[in-house]
Amino acid sequence: MPSLPAFGPTSWRHVVLTLLLALAAALLCVWLHTPIPWMIGPLLATSLVSVLGVPTESWTPFRNTGQWVIGTALGLYFTPAVGSLVAGLWWAIALGIAWALMLGLGFGAWLRRLHAGHLAHLSPAQLLSTTYFAGAIGGASEMTLIAERQGARTDLVAAAHSLRVLLVTLTIPFALQFWGVSGLDTLTLGLRDVQPTGLLALASLTLMGALVMQWLGRANPWFMGALVVTMVVTLSAIPQPMSNAAQLVIGVSLGVRFTPAFVHTAPRWLASVAFASFFMMGICALFGWALSAATGLHPATLLLGTAPGGIAEMAITAKVLQLGVPVVTAFQVCRLVAVLVLAEPVYRLWVARRPA
């Protein structure tokens, strides 16, 4: 397990107060019957108070544990029958990957064209790397690290990804609730009952999987390690309070990014990212609808599978609203892997082909 951080009393107080605020916001959203209340409430509350300058803090091991729990819970949906269904959708998943890559390239090119004058202090190479990696769909932290290696302005890259994920996470669940779609999932859990002994064994195995993924340097190791292990070994269902707590800490980890400094960093850049995020949500919805007609799956499932949001957030939405968890997870995981594998090589190829 990760070692305890060298927090002082003030830091610990900030962590505890942030969690209490998040819990109150989650309970309020439960009372208001909002979609995915245990993530939406903490995300909204912490982002709002953080922007106002109130000191908030997220402890990384809490976020990792939340991803570990969610990865384990999602893996329970991958029964042999579901695995066969997902395997039969390989062509649709491949189309989703190609769509995401082209969308990211287009987003980055649009940002570069729009901000070429506004970011004139950047060299052409810096402008290209900044806009290219800011436009990539998926792998927010990994894209920021790669962008740093390529000399980009990492604050703009990180801001673009954070704002896009925030807007998608807040918009799509409410849109689905307004649409009236939920509880349509015919793909049920392989195991519904909580078995104390099995839960302990499952926790041990998934922890090992997460640590191995972390040792290998894989993206989202706590989510991916737990997911892969649970797809193979199913020993117990996950208690609902544990799943709720995981959603809460993930919401907090997203919300604390939105500090006053974040808001004051290149407002024109943030405005263009917000506009593009809503535009991408719209055209991704159309793309998902087209895939739905071709596959016979519900449009809401493909909307979540192709949405330009984060893998954990979209999978949690699918789980809470029961909208095809394995299909959404498969689309999002395969897209993430493709983006991580291809983003930097494509960038290098692009740079090599550009005039000096």
Residue frames relative to the residue before (quaternion, step in Angstrom):
aa qw qx qy qz dx dy dz
M 1.0000 0.0000 0.0000 0.0000 0.00 0.00 0.00
P 0.5898 -0.5793 0.4086 0.3868 3.61 -1.09 0.58
S 0.4902 -0.6580 0.4820 0.3071 3.57 -1.06 0.73
L 0.5935 -0.5744 0.4254 0.3701 3.53 -1.23 0.51
P 0.4437 -0.6949 0.4892 0.2846 3.57 -0.94 0.81
A 0.5273 -0.6233 0.4733 0.3308 3.55 -1.23 0.45
F 0.0938 0.8172 -0.5567 0.1162 3.55 0.55 1.20
G 0.3433 -0.6931 0.5901 0.2315 3.51 -1.19 0.63
P 0.7310 -0.4153 0.2914 0.4564 3.61 -1.26 0.10
T 0.6454 0.5260 -0.3356 0.4407 3.59 0.99 -0.81
S 0.6575 0.5144 -0.3111 0.4542 3.59 0.92 -0.88
W 0.6612 0.4939 -0.3156 0.4682 3.56 0.91 -0.85
R 0.6250 0.5309 -0.3369 0.4626 3.57 1.03 -0.78
H 0.6435 0.5149 -0.3243 0.4644 3.59 0.99 -0.79
V 0.6420 0.5225 -0.3265 0.4563 3.59 0.95 -0.84
V 0.6896 0.4844 -0.2846 0.4569 3.58 0.83 -1.02
L 0.6731 0.4869 -0.3050 0.4657 3.60 0.90 -0.89
T 0.6219 0.5322 -0.3422 0.4613 3.59 1.05 -0.71
L 0.6634 0.4954 -0.3069 0.4693 3.58 0.96 -0.84
L 0.6389 0.5147 -0.3325 0.4652 3.60 0.99 -0.74
L 0.6299 0.5152 -0.3251 0.4818 3.58 1.02 -0.79
A 0.6599 0.5153 -0.3040 0.4545 3.57 0.95 -0.91
L 0.6441 0.5173 -0.3211 0.4631 3.58 0.99 -0.81
A 0.6509 0.5065 -0.3183 0.4674 3.59 0.92 -0.85
A 0.6633 0.4992 -0.3073 0.4651 3.58 0.96 -0.85
A 0.6363 0.5260 -0.3296 0.4581 3.59 1.02 -0.77
L 0.6685 0.4903 -0.3031 0.4700 3.59 0.91 -0.88
L 0.6164 0.5291 -0.3444 0.4705 3.59 1.06 -0.68
C 0.6760 0.4843 -0.2983 0.4685 3.59 0.93 -0.86
V 0.5896 0.5434 -0.3645 0.4736 3.59 1.13 -0.59
W 0.6667 0.5012 -0.2908 0.4688 3.56 0.96 -0.91
L 0.7062 0.4496 -0.2529 0.4849 3.58 1.08 -0.77
H 0.3686 -0.7562 0.4613 0.2819 3.58 1.33 -0.13
T 0.2462 0.7513 -0.5671 0.2311 3.58 0.84 0.96
P 0.5756 -0.5581 0.4385 0.4061 3.60 -1.19 0.28
I 0.8606 -0.0057 -0.0552 0.5062 3.57 -1.24 0.70
P 0.0322 -0.8734 0.4855 0.0215 3.61 0.75 1.08
W 0.6706 0.5291 -0.3156 0.4131 3.60 1.02 -0.74
M 0.7019 0.3651 -0.2827 0.5424 3.60 1.24 -0.11
I 0.6482 0.5280 -0.3238 0.4429 3.60 0.93 -0.89
G 0.6611 0.5271 -0.3151 0.4311 3.60 0.84 -0.93
P 0.7037 0.4424 -0.2785 0.4811 3.62 0.71 -0.98
L 0.6336 0.5388 -0.3339 0.4436 3.59 0.99 -0.80
L 0.6891 0.4758 -0.2811 0.4687 3.59 0.84 -0.96
A 0.6901 0.4959 -0.2948 0.4371 3.58 0.81 -1.02
T 0.7143 0.4482 -0.2824 0.4574 3.59 0.76 -0.95
S 0.6411 0.5148 -0.3412 0.4555 3.61 0.99 -0.69
L 0.6623 0.5135 -0.3137 0.4464 3.59 0.95 -0.82
V 0.7126 0.4292 -0.2765 0.4813 3.59 0.80 -0.93
S 0.6052 0.5497 -0.3613 0.4484 3.61 1.11 -0.57
V 0.6454 0.5137 -0.3149 0.4694 3.58 0.98 -0.86
L 0.6765 0.4918 -0.2884 0.4661 3.59 1.07 -0.71
G 0.6027 -0.6072 0.3385 0.3917 3.58 1.28 0.00
V 0.4479 0.6650 -0.4755 0.3622 3.60 1.23 0.11
P 0.4353 -0.7126 0.4733 0.2806 3.63 -0.76 0.94
T 0.0393 0.7744 -0.6279 0.0665 3.56 -0.68 1.15
E 0.0572 -0.8096 0.5840 0.0151 3.55 -1.16 0.48
S 0.1837 -0.7540 0.6232 0.0972 3.53 -1.15 0.77
W 0.3090 -0.7458 0.5618 0.1807 3.57 -0.83 0.99
T 0.5035 -0.7047 0.4091 0.2874 3.57 -0.62 1.15
P 0.6528 0.5045 -0.3522 0.4418 3.68 0.83 -0.71
F 0.5934 0.5408 -0.3745 0.4639 3.62 1.11 -0.52
R 0.6563 0.5032 -0.3076 0.4706 3.58 0.94 -0.92
N 0.6492 0.5160 -0.3181 0.4594 3.59 0.95 -0.86
T 0.6532 0.5071 -0.3126 0.4675 3.56 0.98 -0.84
G 0.6258 0.5339 -0.3351 0.4594 3.57 1.02 -0.74
Q 0.6664 0.4806 -0.3034 0.4825 3.59 0.93 -0.83
W 0.6018 0.5590 -0.3401 0.4579 3.58 1.11 -0.71
V 0.6822 0.4788 -0.2894 0.4709 3.59 0.86 -0.94
I 0.6778 0.4880 -0.3029 0.4589 3.60 0.87 -0.93
G 0.6314 0.5292 -0.3343 0.4577 3.60 0.97 -0.78
T 0.6493 0.5087 -0.3042 0.4766 3.56 1.02 -0.83
A 0.6683 0.5087 -0.3030 0.4503 3.59 0.89 -0.93
L 0.6760 0.4851 -0.3019 0.4654 3.60 0.96 -0.79
G 0.6224 0.5657 -0.3440 0.4174 3.58 1.02 -0.71
L 0.5786 0.6073 -0.3695 0.3998 3.59 1.16 -0.55
Y 0.6243 0.5600 -0.3394 0.4260 3.60 1.17 -0.45
F 0.6394 0.5619 -0.3312 0.4071 3.61 1.16 -0.44
T 0.0130 0.7873 -0.6096 0.0915 3.54 0.25 1.34
P 0.6873 -0.4652 0.3310 0.4491 3.64 -1.19 0.22
A 0.6482 0.5146 -0.3265 0.4565 3.60 0.97 -0.79
V 0.6609 0.4936 -0.3027 0.4774 3.56 1.00 -0.82
G 0.6170 0.5503 -0.3379 0.4498 3.56 1.04 -0.78
S 0.6445 0.5123 -0.3142 0.4726 3.55 1.04 -0.80
L 0.6378 0.5279 -0.3213 0.4596 3.58 1.01 -0.82
V 0.6807 0.4869 -0.2896 0.4645 3.58 0.87 -0.98
A 0.6323 0.5316 -0.3348 0.4533 3.60 0.99 -0.82
G 0.6633 0.5121 -0.3059 0.4518 3.57 1.04 -0.73
L 0.6669 0.4804 -0.2948 0.4874 3.58 1.29 -0.25
W 0.2550 0.8151 -0.4974 0.1521 3.60 1.22 0.30
W 0.6643 0.5187 -0.3126 0.4381 3.56 0.98 -0.83
A 0.6480 0.5041 -0.3145 0.4764 3.57 1.08 -0.75
I 0.6291 0.5169 -0.3301 0.4776 3.58 1.07 -0.75
A 0.6321 0.5235 -0.3281 0.4677 3.61 1.02 -0.79
L 0.6387 0.5042 -0.3243 0.4824 3.59 1.01 -0.75
G 0.6403 0.5299 -0.3220 0.4533 3.58 1.01 -0.80
I 0.6326 0.5191 -0.3252 0.4739 3.58 1.05 -0.76
A 0.6637 0.5001 -0.3021 0.4671 3.58 0.87 -0.98
W 0.6353 0.5354 -0.3215 0.4543 3.57 1.00 -0.84
A 0.6779 0.4954 -0.2946 0.4563 3.59 0.89 -0.95
L 0.6523 0.5120 -0.3203 0.4580 3.58 0.96 -0.81
M 0.6745 0.4775 -0.2976 0.4781 3.59 0.92 -0.86
L 0.6255 0.5369 -0.3345 0.4568 3.57 1.04 -0.77
G 0.6583 0.5111 -0.3036 0.4617 3.57 0.98 -0.85
L 0.6421 0.5125 -0.3198 0.4719 3.57 0.99 -0.82
G 0.6672 0.5003 -0.2994 0.4636 3.57 0.95 -0.86
F 0.6313 0.5315 -0.3218 0.4640 3.58 1.00 -0.84
G 0.6774 0.4956 -0.2887 0.4606 3.57 0.89 -0.95
A 0.6520 0.5091 -0.3159 0.4646 3.60 0.97 -0.86
W 0.6448 0.5181 -0.3187 0.4628 3.59 1.02 -0.79
L 0.6401 0.5143 -0.3224 0.4711 3.59 0.98 -0.82
R 0.6577 0.5155 -0.3157 0.4494 3.57 0.95 -0.86
R 0.6675 0.4960 -0.2975 0.4689 3.57 0.92 -0.88
L 0.6891 0.5058 -0.2816 0.4359 3.57 0.94 -0.94
H 0.8010 0.3247 -0.1318 0.4854 3.57 0.95 -0.94
A 0.3219 0.7701 -0.5018 0.2270 3.61 1.22 0.20
G 0.7110 0.4267 -0.2601 0.4947 3.60 0.96 -0.81
H 0.6596 0.5272 -0.3051 0.4404 3.56 0.97 -0.90
L 0.7596 0.2977 -0.1631 0.5548 3.61 1.09 -0.72
A 0.1544 0.8393 -0.5066 0.1231 3.55 1.06 0.82
H 0.5828 0.5889 -0.3787 0.4125 3.61 1.18 -0.40
L 0.6083 0.5278 -0.3581 0.4723 3.59 1.24 -0.28
S 0.4924 -0.6189 0.5119 0.3354 3.56 -1.15 0.59
P 0.6619 -0.4946 0.3578 0.4351 3.63 -1.17 0.33
A 0.6488 0.5137 -0.3232 0.4590 3.59 1.01 -0.78
Q 0.6593 0.5002 -0.3082 0.4692 3.60 0.98 -0.81
L 0.6393 0.5196 -0.3246 0.4647 3.57 0.99 -0.81
L 0.6536 0.5144 -0.3134 0.4582 3.58 0.95 -0.86
S 0.7003 0.4626 -0.2859 0.4624 3.60 0.79 -0.98
T 0.6416 0.5346 -0.3310 0.4393 3.60 0.98 -0.81
T 0.7289 0.4279 -0.2506 0.4721 3.57 0.76 -1.01
Y 0.6205 0.5550 -0.3486 0.4306 3.59 1.03 -0.74
F 0.7524 0.3877 -0.2291 0.4808 3.60 0.72 -1.03
A 0.5797 0.5482 -0.3816 0.4666 3.61 1.19 -0.37
G 0.7003 0.4867 -0.2693 0.4474 3.58 1.08 -0.67
A 0.5007 0.6687 -0.4311 0.3409 3.62 1.18 -0.37
I 0.3147 -0.7521 0.5530 0.1719 3.58 -0.96 0.90
G 0.7882 0.2380 -0.2091 0.5276 3.57 -0.30 1.28
G 0.8169 0.2755 -0.1944 0.4679 3.53 -1.29 0.44
A 0.0047 0.8630 -0.5052 -0.0011 3.59 0.88 0.94
S 0.7224 0.4280 -0.2703 0.4710 3.61 0.67 -1.02
E 0.6520 0.5154 -0.3199 0.4548 3.58 1.02 -0.79
M 0.6416 0.5154 -0.3279 0.4639 3.60 1.00 -0.79
T 0.6333 0.5261 -0.3356 0.4579 3.59 1.04 -0.70
L 0.6570 0.5065 -0.3101 0.4644 3.58 0.98 -0.82
I 0.6553 0.4909 -0.3137 0.4809 3.59 0.95 -0.86
A 0.6317 0.5384 -0.3306 0.4492 3.58 0.98 -0.84
E 0.6263 0.5318 -0.3402 0.4574 3.59 1.03 -0.75
R 0.6392 0.5197 -0.3255 0.4641 3.60 0.99 -0.77
Q 0.7265 0.4258 -0.2324 0.4868 3.57 1.09 -0.69
G 0.5857 -0.6394 0.3473 0.3571 3.59 1.26 0.31
A 0.3994 0.7310 -0.4705 0.2912 3.61 1.18 0.38
R 0.5255 -0.5582 0.5141 0.3847 3.54 -1.35 0.08
T 0.2671 -0.8260 0.4765 0.1390 3.53 -0.05 1.32
D 0.5818 0.5760 -0.3989 0.4131 3.61 1.10 -0.49
L 0.6647 0.4836 -0.3061 0.4802 3.59 1.02 -0.74
V 0.6273 0.5274 -0.3383 0.4624 3.60 1.02 -0.76
A 0.6868 0.4758 -0.2862 0.4690 3.59 0.81 -1.00
A 0.6406 0.5290 -0.3300 0.4482 3.60 0.99 -0.80
A 0.6445 0.5287 -0.3237 0.4476 3.59 0.96 -0.86
H 0.6883 0.4721 -0.2868 0.4702 3.59 0.87 -0.91
S 0.6565 0.5193 -0.3208 0.4431 3.59 0.90 -0.88
L 0.6885 0.4763 -0.2905 0.4634 3.58 0.87 -0.93
R 0.6345 0.5294 -0.3379 0.4506 3.60 0.96 -0.80
V 0.6769 0.4844 -0.2995 0.4662 3.59 0.86 -0.95
L 0.6301 0.5351 -0.3374 0.4504 3.60 0.98 -0.81
L 0.7004 0.4779 -0.2816 0.4492 3.58 0.78 -1.00
V 0.6518 0.5001 -0.3202 0.4717 3.58 0.97 -0.81
T 0.6679 0.5156 -0.3041 0.4422 3.59 0.93 -0.92
L 0.7048 0.4474 -0.2678 0.4809 3.58 1.03 -0.71
T 0.7111 0.4961 -0.2681 0.4199 3.58 0.95 -0.86
I 0.7170 0.4956 -0.2892 0.3958 3.58 0.66 -1.08
P 0.6543 0.4990 -0.3552 0.4434 3.69 0.80 -0.76
F 0.6713 0.4797 -0.3083 0.4735 3.61 0.95 -0.82
A 0.6188 0.5335 -0.3451 0.4619 3.59 1.08 -0.68
L 0.6593 0.4974 -0.3047 0.4745 3.57 0.99 -0.82
Q 0.6358 0.5113 -0.3350 0.4714 3.59 1.03 -0.73
F 0.6439 0.5097 -0.3178 0.4738 3.59 0.99 -0.82
W 0.6318 0.5346 -0.3091 0.4685 3.56 1.11 -0.77
G 0.3982 -0.7423 0.4506 0.2956 3.57 1.17 -0.61
V 0.5141 0.6341 -0.4332 0.3820 3.59 1.16 0.45
S 0.3481 0.6756 -0.6033 0.2416 3.53 -0.94 1.00
G 0.8047 0.2979 -0.2078 0.4695 3.53 -1.25 0.39
L 0.4524 0.7006 -0.4428 0.3293 3.59 1.15 0.53
D 0.5005 0.7055 -0.3985 0.3049 3.55 1.28 -0.21
T 0.1708 -0.7704 0.6086 0.0831 3.53 -0.83 1.07
L 0.5799 0.5598 -0.3691 0.4627 3.57 1.33 -0.06
T 0.0838 -0.8554 0.5111 0.0056 3.58 0.01 1.29
L 0.6637 -0.5004 0.3847 0.4014 3.52 -1.33 0.29
G 0.5072 -0.6374 0.4840 0.3196 3.53 -1.14 0.65
L 0.7843 0.0891 -0.0332 0.6131 3.57 1.16 -0.62
R 0.2168 -0.8252 0.5148 0.0844 3.57 -0.64 1.13
D 0.6967 0.4900 -0.2712 0.4482 3.61 1.11 -0.64
V 0.4095 -0.6798 0.5531 0.2535 3.53 -1.18 0.71
Q 0.0911 -0.7842 0.6136 0.0124 3.56 -0.70 1.15
P 0.4295 -0.7435 0.4349 0.2714 3.64 -0.32 1.18
T 0.6915 0.4559 -0.2880 0.4806 3.59 0.84 -0.94
G 0.6625 0.5011 -0.3033 0.4670 3.57 0.95 -0.86
L 0.6300 0.5377 -0.3344 0.4497 3.59 1.05 -0.76
L 0.6453 0.5132 -0.3151 0.4700 3.57 1.00 -0.82
A 0.6663 0.4885 -0.3022 0.4755 3.59 0.95 -0.88
L 0.6444 0.5196 -0.3167 0.4631 3.58 1.01 -0.84
A 0.6316 0.5304 -0.3290 0.4598 3.59 1.01 -0.81
S 0.6578 0.5118 -0.3124 0.4558 3.58 0.96 -0.85
L 0.6857 0.4879 -0.2867 0.4578 3.58 0.90 -0.92
T 0.6851 0.4727 -0.2940 0.4699 3.56 0.91 -0.88
L 0.5903 0.5506 -0.3634 0.4651 3.59 1.12 -0.58
M 0.6410 0.5098 -0.3187 0.4770 3.56 0.97 -0.83
G 0.6440 0.5260 -0.3192 0.4546 3.57 0.99 -0.85
A 0.6604 0.5050 -0.3057 0.4641 3.58 0.97 -0.87
L 0.6711 0.4959 -0.3034 0.4600 3.58 0.93 -0.86
V 0.6221 0.5237 -0.3407 0.4719 3.59 1.05 -0.70
M 0.6458 0.5098 -0.3162 0.4722 3.59 0.96 -0.86
Q 0.6481 0.5086 -0.3165 0.4702 3.57 1.01 -0.79
W 0.6462 0.5222 -0.3102 0.4620 3.58 0.99 -0.82
L 0.6852 0.4714 -0.2700 0.4851 3.57 1.10 -0.74
G 0.4603 -0.7089 0.4289 0.3188 3.56 1.28 -0.16
R 0.3490 0.7551 -0.4896 0.2612 3.59 1.14 0.55
A 0.5732 -0.5879 0.4494 0.3519 3.56 -1.26 0.48
N 0.8444 0.0680 -0.0812 0.5252 3.58 -1.12 0.74
P 0.0402 0.8708 -0.4900 -0.0034 3.63 0.87 0.87
W 0.6670 0.5091 -0.3209 0.4393 3.59 0.98 -0.78
F 0.6568 0.4736 -0.3045 0.5016 3.58 1.10 -0.63
M 0.7299 0.4585 -0.2535 0.4391 3.56 0.70 -1.11
G 0.6436 0.5301 -0.3342 0.4395 3.61 0.95 -0.80
A 0.6765 0.4826 -0.2875 0.4762 3.56 0.93 -0.92
L 0.6402 0.5395 -0.3219 0.4422 3.58 0.99 -0.85
V 0.6820 0.4952 -0.2957 0.4497 3.59 0.82 -0.99
V 0.6615 0.5056 -0.3161 0.4547 3.59 0.90 -0.88
T 0.7024 0.4747 -0.2805 0.4501 3.59 0.84 -0.96
M 0.5687 0.5763 -0.3870 0.4413 3.60 1.16 -0.42
V 0.7147 0.4237 -0.2323 0.5057 3.57 1.21 -0.60
V 0.7977 0.1935 -0.0633 0.5677 3.57 0.97 -0.92
T 0.0109 -0.7905 0.6117 -0.0290 3.59 -0.72 1.08
L 0.0125 0.8450 -0.5301 0.0690 3.56 -0.35 1.27
S 0.8001 -0.0304 0.0464 0.5973 3.59 1.17 -0.46
A 0.4760 -0.6069 0.5383 0.3396 3.53 -1.26 0.39
I 0.4736 -0.6503 0.5112 0.3024 3.58 -1.28 0.27
P 0.4692 -0.6721 0.4823 0.3091 3.63 -0.78 0.93
Q 0.5646 -0.6391 0.4061 0.3284 3.57 -0.95 0.86
P 0.6349 0.5198 -0.3612 0.4431 3.66 0.90 -0.72
M 0.6267 0.5305 -0.3383 0.4598 3.59 1.07 -0.68
S 0.6495 0.5039 -0.3072 0.4794 3.58 1.01 -0.82
N 0.6393 0.5250 -0.3248 0.4584 3.59 1.01 -0.81
A 0.6565 0.5104 -0.3083 0.4620 3.57 0.95 -0.89
A 0.6294 0.5357 -0.3283 0.4573 3.58 1.04 -0.77
Q 0.6456 0.5063 -0.3172 0.4758 3.57 0.98 -0.84
L 0.6291 0.5546 -0.3325 0.4314 3.57 1.01 -0.82
V 0.7213 0.4343 -0.2761 0.4635 3.61 0.74 -0.97
I 0.6007 0.5288 -0.3680 0.4734 3.61 1.14 -0.50
G 0.6340 0.5238 -0.3233 0.4681 3.58 1.01 -0.78
V 0.6408 0.5181 -0.3151 0.4708 3.57 1.00 -0.82
S 0.6667 0.5202 -0.3109 0.4339 3.59 0.89 -0.94
L 0.6502 0.4810 -0.3125 0.4982 3.59 1.16 -0.55
G 0.6942 0.5249 -0.2853 0.4014 3.57 0.88 -0.96
V 0.6682 0.5310 -0.3231 0.4089 3.61 0.96 -0.79
R 0.5303 0.6353 -0.4174 0.3753 3.62 1.20 -0.17
F 0.6930 0.5116 -0.2703 0.4302 3.58 1.12 -0.64
T 0.0465 0.8186 -0.5601 0.1186 3.52 0.29 1.39
P 0.6717 -0.4570 0.3568 0.4613 3.63 -1.21 0.11
A 0.6193 0.5425 -0.3469 0.4493 3.61 1.05 -0.72
F 0.6102 0.5510 -0.3492 0.4496 3.58 1.08 -0.74
V 0.6830 0.4972 -0.2936 0.4474 3.58 0.84 -0.95
H 0.7267 0.4345 -0.2445 0.4727 3.58 1.02 -0.78
T 0.5463 0.5971 -0.4122 0.4185 3.59 1.26 0.06
A 0.8379 -0.2085 0.1025 0.4939 3.56 -0.53 1.25
P 0.1276 -0.8310 0.5376 0.0641 3.65 0.39 1.16
R 0.6329 0.5306 -0.3472 0.4442 3.60 0.99 -0.73
W 0.6181 0.5401 -0.3283 0.4674 3.57 1.08 -0.75
L 0.6773 0.4892 -0.2919 0.4656 3.58 0.86 -0.95
A 0.6377 0.5272 -0.3319 0.4529 3.60 0.99 -0.78
S 0.6726 0.4836 -0.3057 0.4693 3.59 0.95 -0.82
V 0.6240 0.5240 -0.3376 0.4712 3.60 1.06 -0.70
A 0.6430 0.5170 -0.3257 0.4617 3.59 0.98 -0.83
F 0.6462 0.5115 -0.3188 0.4681 3.60 0.90 -0.88
A 0.6867 0.4825 -0.2870 0.4618 3.58 0.85 -0.96
S 0.6188 0.5553 -0.3501 0.4314 3.60 1.04 -0.72
F 0.6707 0.4757 -0.2992 0.4841 3.58 0.93 -0.86
F 0.6272 0.5293 -0.3347 0.4631 3.57 1.03 -0.77
M 0.6755 0.4918 -0.2975 0.4619 3.60 0.90 -0.90
M 0.6075 0.5378 -0.3620 0.4589 3.58 1.05 -0.67
G 0.6578 0.5238 -0.3083 0.4448 3.57 0.99 -0.82
I 0.7301 0.4118 -0.2631 0.4777 3.59 0.78 -0.95
C 0.5921 0.5368 -0.3731 0.4712 3.60 1.17 -0.46
A 0.6106 0.5365 -0.3513 0.4646 3.59 1.08 -0.65
L 0.6478 0.5027 -0.3153 0.4778 3.59 1.01 -0.77
F 0.6426 0.5131 -0.3146 0.4740 3.56 1.02 -0.84
G 0.6583 0.5049 -0.3070 0.4663 3.59 0.95 -0.85
W 0.6241 0.5323 -0.3352 0.4634 3.57 1.07 -0.73
A 0.6465 0.5099 -0.3164 0.4711 3.59 1.02 -0.82
L 0.6493 0.4973 -0.3152 0.4814 3.60 0.99 -0.79
S 0.6065 0.5596 -0.3489 0.4441 3.57 1.09 -0.72
A 0.6571 0.5050 -0.3095 0.4663 3.57 0.96 -0.87
A 0.6954 0.4784 -0.2749 0.4604 3.59 1.06 -0.73
T 0.7578 0.3918 -0.2031 0.4805 3.59 1.07 -0.71
G 0.4286 -0.6970 0.4689 0.3325 3.59 1.14 -0.58
L 0.5189 0.6189 -0.4259 0.4079 3.60 1.27 0.08
H 0.6256 -0.5492 0.3875 0.3960 3.56 -1.22 0.46
P 0.5709 -0.6202 0.4073 0.3515 3.63 -0.95 0.78
A 0.6215 0.5570 -0.3560 0.4204 3.61 1.01 -0.72
T 0.6227 0.5407 -0.3381 0.4534 3.58 1.05 -0.72
L 0.7088 0.4377 -0.2625 0.4870 3.58 0.87 -0.92
L 0.5663 0.5716 -0.3891 0.4486 3.60 1.14 -0.51
L 0.6883 0.4588 -0.2784 0.4881 3.58 0.92 -0.90
G 0.6527 0.5398 -0.3169 0.4268 3.57 1.02 -0.78
T 0.7686 0.3343 -0.1747 0.5167 3.58 1.07 -0.70
A 0.4262 0.7229 -0.4588 0.2918 3.62 1.24 -0.05
P 0.4623 -0.7049 0.4659 0.2691 3.62 -1.03 0.74
G 0.4207 0.7057 -0.4636 0.3317 3.57 0.93 0.90
G 0.6733 -0.4723 0.3723 0.4301 3.54 -1.32 -0.22
I 0.6199 -0.5835 0.3795 0.3622 3.55 -1.12 0.70
A 0.6876 0.4791 -0.3070 0.4511 3.62 0.80 -0.93
E 0.6742 0.5152 -0.3021 0.4344 3.58 0.91 -0.91
M 0.6844 0.4674 -0.2904 0.4784 3.60 0.93 -0.86
A 0.6476 0.5102 -0.3211 0.4660 3.59 1.04 -0.75
I 0.6236 0.5218 -0.3380 0.4740 3.59 1.05 -0.74
T 0.6309 0.5275 -0.3334 0.4611 3.60 0.97 -0.82
A 0.6603 0.5007 -0.3055 0.4690 3.58 0.94 -0.89
K 0.6621 0.5199 -0.3071 0.4440 3.58 0.97 -0.84
V 0.7016 0.4693 -0.2800 0.4573 3.57 0.82 -1.02
L 0.7506 0.3791 -0.2096 0.4989 3.60 0.96 -0.84
Q 0.3615 -0.7620 0.4677 0.2646 3.59 1.36 -0.04
L 0.3924 0.7232 -0.4602 0.3336 3.53 0.70 1.19
G 0.7727 -0.3788 0.2082 0.4648 3.58 0.68 1.06
V 0.0480 -0.8617 0.5050 0.0113 3.56 0.79 1.04
P 0.7037 0.4614 -0.3167 0.4377 3.67 0.67 -0.91
V 0.6502 0.5131 -0.3262 0.4557 3.59 0.96 -0.80
V 0.6551 0.5011 -0.3109 0.4722 3.59 0.91 -0.93
T 0.6666 0.5042 -0.3045 0.4568 3.58 0.90 -0.93
A 0.6519 0.5173 -0.3197 0.4530 3.60 0.93 -0.88
F 0.6482 0.5118 -0.3176 0.4658 3.60 0.91 -0.87
Q 0.7152 0.4666 -0.2636 0.4486 3.56 0.80 -1.03
V 0.6528 0.5104 -0.3186 0.4602 3.61 0.98 -0.82
C 0.6756 0.4881 -0.3020 0.4627 3.59 0.85 -0.93
R 0.6349 0.5189 -0.3326 0.4659 3.59 1.03 -0.73
L 0.6421 0.5286 -0.3239 0.4511 3.56 0.95 -0.88
V 0.6597 0.5061 -0.3099 0.4611 3.58 0.88 -0.95
A 0.6650 0.5093 -0.3082 0.4510 3.59 0.89 -0.91
V 0.6583 0.5051 -0.3150 0.4608 3.59 0.92 -0.87
L 0.6736 0.5003 -0.3018 0.4527 3.58 0.91 -0.89
V 0.6858 0.4828 -0.2818 0.4660 3.56 1.01 -0.82
L 0.7969 0.3760 -0.1621 0.4442 3.58 0.86 -0.97
A 0.5366 0.6770 -0.4130 0.2883 3.62 1.06 -0.63
E 0.7366 0.4202 -0.2575 0.4632 3.61 0.69 -1.00
P 0.6506 0.4972 -0.3481 0.4564 3.67 0.86 -0.74
V 0.6423 0.5060 -0.3297 0.4718 3.61 0.99 -0.79
Y 0.6335 0.5258 -0.3375 0.4564 3.58 0.99 -0.76
R 0.6656 0.4996 -0.3082 0.4608 3.59 0.88 -0.89
L 0.6399 0.5162 -0.3227 0.4689 3.56 1.01 -0.81
W 0.6404 0.5306 -0.3162 0.4565 3.57 0.99 -0.87
V 0.6648 0.5005 -0.2981 0.4677 3.57 0.94 -0.95
A 0.6560 0.5317 -0.3115 0.4358 3.58 0.96 -0.88
R 0.7112 0.4576 -0.2515 0.4707 3.57 1.08 -0.70
R 0.5804 0.5843 -0.3846 0.4169 3.60 1.24 -0.26
P 0.5657 -0.5788 0.4476 0.3803 3.59 -1.12 0.55
A 0.5786 -0.5925 0.4287 0.3611 3.59 -1.11 0.66
